[in-house]
Amino acid sequence: MRVDRAWLGLTLLMLPTLLVAMDVTALILALPHLSADLGAGAVQQLWISDSYGLMVAGMVITMGTLGDRIGRRRLLLTGAAAFGVLSLVAAFSVDPLMLIVVRALLGIAGATLAPSILALITTMFPDDRDRGRAIAIWATCQFTGGAVGPVLAGFLLQHFWWGSVFLAAVPAMALLVVAGPFVLPESKGARDGRLDPASVALSLAAVLLMVYGIKQLAIADTVAVPLAALAVGAALGVAFVRRQLRLPAPLLDLRLLRSRPFTAVLIALVFSGLAMAGTGLLVTQYLQGVLGHTPMTAAILFAPMGLGVALGTMTAPALTRRMRQPTAIAAGLAVSAVGGLLLTGVDGPGTLPLLMAGIAVLAFGAGPLFALGTGLVIGSVPPERAGSAASMSETGNYLGGSLGLGLLGAVAAVVYRAHTHGTSDSLASALAASGHQSTEQAAATLHTARAAFTASVHVNGMIAAVVFAALAVLVLVMKPAPDRPAQAAEAAAPELVASH
């Protein structure tokens, strides 16, 4: 594929990447508006927001392998067409159930996008350096879209109805479907064949139950159901792994985990996603519940986190000119640890600049991991297995985000209740209760609640710092062994060999 056509194809792929990321985060701001219009209850609101991510997490493994077998461009264009049509339907949903179902179907369509795009980038850019730059641009678009999404939603909701948030993705998908056959190459793995239905069912059920259980731990009144979901999901996951190890053509090639850098990056993606998701959850609540900012203002003040990751991914390729990729990733993770420590000093409106600096530094340091790490995962496998490798990377991201919302959300709740001596369950309940109290009582309630939640932010910052520091050490320790034969190292991680 000619170089100029490859970069033109990358430009085409970046537009839907940017707008889908914007669409996902914009829903957070649009949720109160559409819930009021459709009459959605609390549980329905939860499913409206979660159904998309659950289905992406559950289907991305299947879609990555399916693209390897039937063709990445064919799967991408099919998924893009479905995503565009379903976005149009979502915009005109007439009741909560309809929107929940459409959002779940959007998740299935969305699961085709990232693994297909990453696998196509591998085909379009055979040169290691060009591929690294291309993946960095892709990651930048993802995180920039995530940061800009709430701001776009605020603009659209101010001038149009809530359905306009979904319509934003339609033109981009239409352009991809029309122009894709002319500028994108078709590629697929060397082995054709049918998918194993049992493996598909096991992977979907295992991931859905695990993600559901983790999410419910943070919000459920009782832990019995979430723990049961986690137990069953783990059992199905074990059955899935055992089946993959027996099949001659598995849905997910677990032999990829034999590569030390591959495994280290996957672990880093999961736990960095955990730290960032937990930090995002607490900081957005802190901006609104403790500092009293409106959702729109909070979205703008929170933008440095998404923009920090975007800047970190953009600068990552330049780092590889001065150091090896694992060193660059580890250095970035160490910077993220410093960002976590900055959050432990946040206390009141006067430290808002420190808060914004903390989330920006934490996110900036994670940029090299998402850019170089994703490139390492994709480049560590033969091109015919690029879709499968990309699906493992995406699954790690989703699991990490869910773990962060669930586990760090639960830790924050424990810290909050301890500091309020059990008199309040959450910051939201304290804010609601203060509205029915006298001025003096309300002031005391709010002071206690806000101080308790600030303590939760401090604990989260410390946990994030420890997680990022540990990941930096892990990435350095799990570099390719020095005595590894050159040929084997090149087969396992061509980018690392090329950087010598």
C-alpha positions, 0 to 999 in steps of 0.5 A: 500500500502506498504511503500517501494512501496509507495516511489518507486511510488513517485520516478516514479511520480517525474521524469515526474514532474521534466521534464515537469516543465523543458520543460515549462520553457525551451520553453522561451529560445527556443522561438527565435530559433524556431520562426526564423526557423518556421517564426513565427510572434509576435502574433504567438510567443505569442500563442506558449508560452501561448496556453499550460498554457491557456489550462492547466488552463482551463482544470485542474478543469475538469481533477481533477474531472474526475480522481476522477470518472474514476480513477487517475492512469488511467487518469494519464497514459492516459495523460502521453502517450498523452503528450509523443506523442504530445511532439514528434510531437511538436519537428518536427512541420513544421509551427507556426500553427501546433506548436500552436495546438500541444501546446494547446493539450499538455496543455490538456494532462498536465492538467491531471498530477498534480491533478492525481499525488497529488490525488495519493500521498494522497492514497499512503501516508495515514500518515499525516507526510509521505504525507507532506514529499511526497508533499514537494518532489513533489513541490521541483521537480516542482520548481527545474525543472522550475529553471533548464529548461532554463539552459537545454535549453541553453545546448540543443540549443547549441548542437542540434536543437530547437525540442530537448527541447520538446524531453526531456519529452518523455523518462520520460513519456514512463517510467511512462506509462510502470512502472505505472501499477506495482507501482502505485495504482488505486484510485477514488472517491466513486461516479461514474457518468458522467461529467456535459457537461455544467459545463465543458464548463462553467469552461473552457470558464470562466478560458480561458477568464479570463486568456486571458484577464489578459495576454492581459492587459499587452501587448495589445494596447487597453484595450477594448478587454481584459476588455471585455474578463474579463467581459464575463469570470467573468459572466460565472464564476458566472454562473458556481458557481451557477450551482455547488451549485445546482447540487447534484454531481457538477464538483467542490465541492464549499463546500470545501471553508467552511474550513477556512484553505482551503480558506486561503491557496487558497487565499495565493496561488493565491496572492503569485503566483501573486507576484512571477510571477511579480517579475520573469517578471521584474527581468529577463528583468532587468538582460538583458535590464538594466545589459546587460546580455545574455539570457543564463547568465540571466537564470543562474543568475535568477536560485536562485529564482527557487532553493530558492523555491525548498529549501524552500519546502524541509525544510518545513516538518522540520518546522512542528516539531517545529510549527503548519502548519499555523504558519510555512506558515505565517513565510515563507511568512514573510520571502518572504516579506523581500525578496521583500524589498531587491529588493527595494535597487537594483540599477546597476551592483554593487547591483547584489548580492543584487538582487540575494539575494532578489529573493532567499529570496523571493522564499525561504519563499514561499516554506512552502506555496507551500509544506505545503499549498498544503498538507493542501488543499489535506488533508482537504478533504476526499480521494474521493475528492482529485482530485477536491481539487488538481485541485482548488490548481492548478487553483489558481496557474495558475490564480495567475501567470497570474495575476502577469504577467498582473497586475504587468506588467501593474503597471511596465509599468505605473511606467516606462512611468512616469519616462521617462515622456512619451518619451518611452513606454518600455525598449525594445523600448528604447534599439531598438531606441538607436541603431539608435542614435548618441553615446551621444543620445544613452547614454542618452536614455539608462540611462533614460530607465534603471533608469526608469525600475529600479524604476519599480523593486523597486515598484514591490519589495514593492508590493511583500513585502506588498502582502506577509506580508498581506498573512502571517496575513491572514493565521494566522487569518484564522486558525481553530477556537479554540472552533471548535469541535475536530471531525469537525476540524479533518474532515476539516484539519487532518494535523492541528489536527495531529500537536497538 
